[in-house]
Amino acid sequence: MSHLLTCAQSLINTILLLMPSSYQQKSLQTVIVLFLEATGRNVPQHATTVSASALSRFLNHYNWSCRAVIRAMRKEIKQQLKARKIRGRRPTLKVILDMTSIEKTGKFKGLGTLMRVHNGTRGLHLVVLYIALGNWRLPWAFRVYRGKPNLSHIQLGLRLLKTLPATLTTSYQVLVLVDTAFGSIQFLESVRRLKFHAVAGIRCDRRLANGGGVNQIKTRGQLVHLHGLSEPVTLSWYWVKRDNGTRQKRYVVSTKPYSWSYISRLGKQRWAIEAFFKTVKHRFSLHCFGQKTLLGVYRFLVLSMIAYILAHWAALWSNRSSKPDWGQAALLAAENYFHCQFSRL
């Protein structure tokens, strides 16, 4: 795992060189290290080495390419994932799509219609593509949901799937894991056209082609024809324990004829992205943006996710368990990548 330290340092050096001046390099380093404090409450006003106004200009106004930073991050991820390829049958790359809301109060006039109410929450709503391979858990891309009459969350999810490069889709079998919000006919048919497979949650009252409902199926692992879907899918289900102690039955279908037990296990693995959402918000301050411009918010979100990736690599490098202590991982990242102690920030 020592190569992870090298690749993380390479990524940091690359994105620092993308900054037009030494002042912006210092601002970039300050923002990332601020996120690596991993308290979940860090904003530019908490920095002491660079003024809050300078960081505000860095995020909202200065001319540096956020797209170039994203490309550098993806290039490093691709190289590392490609290096993990094993001989023989193509391994499976699990791609999880989901939507998360960043709740906000107050006025954000610069964001226009991006600040909206969705499912009872006012704020910014992101559709996120998250990849999982072995013990690797990394965000790949996101899009902002703008509501009607713009692209739906399903259309945004399909666009995100198309951002996966050929170097990954040819090296790995792509398996898309989604919840009921993405389990539409349009989504499942489109995933098939991309030559991917999907495991999707569906509602208990989802109609079958023969007029019945999936809740009438008594045996897991059956091939069923959903109403409107051109090809059959394999049906399974699993149980989720709720906060009140009761259990809820969750139905899930697979476009590939896996065993019912494996489909149920994959259905549960979709929840890994929920853990990521909690971590990147409550550890790496994703929900703490206060910028009034779309560019500033976009840059804030990207750098927060980069801080998460650096901490994730630090956790893997230190050979921690699959459930790392994110505070310790972030501290390790700050010390090894930036050679700093939080007490000096």
RAHU-V858492 format. One line per field, one symbol per residue. ss: DSSP state (h for helix, s for strand, l for the rest). psi: psi as a letter, one per 40 degrees, with the letter a starting at -180 (. if undefined). burial: 1 if it has 16 or more other C-alpha atoms within 10 Angstrom, else 0. A space follows every 10 residues. Layout:
BEGIN
ss: ???
psi: ???
burial: ???
END
This chain:
BEGIN
ss: lhhhhhhhhh hhhhhhhlll lhhhhhhhhh hhhhhlllll lllhhhllll lhhhhhhhhh lllllhhhhh hhhhhhhhhh hhhlllllll lsssssssss ssslllllhh hhhhlsssll ssssssssss sssllsssss ssssllllll llhhhhhhhh hllllhhhhl llsssssslh hhllhhhhhh hhhlllssss ssllllssll llshhhllll llsslsllll llssssssss slllllssss sssslllllh hhhhhhhhhl lhhhhhhhhh hhlllhhhll lllhhhhhhh hhhhhhhhhh hhhhhhhlll lllllhhhhh hhhhhhhhll lhhhl
psi: eddddddddd ddddddeehd iddddddddd dddddedfee ehideeiddh iddddddddd digihddddd dddddddddd dddehiiahh ihhhhhhihi hhhiiahgde ebedhihhfe hhahhhhhhh ihhbehhhhd iiihheiifa hidddddddd deehiddddd dihhhhhiad defidddddd dddefiiihh iiidehiide eaideehehi eihihihehd iiihhaiihh hideeiihhh iiihehgiid dddddddded eddddddddd dedffdeeie ieiddddddd dddddddddd dddddddefi iegihddddd dddddddefi idee.
burial: 0001101111 1101110110 0001101101 1111111111 1111001001 0100110111 0000010011 0111011100 1000000000 1011111111 1101000100 1001110000 0111111111 1100001111 1111111000 0011111101 1001000100 1111111110 1111001110 1000011111 1111001100 0011000001 1111111000 0111111100 0000000001 1111111111 0011011111 0010011011 1111111110 1011011111 1111111111 1111111100 0001011111 1111001000 00000
END
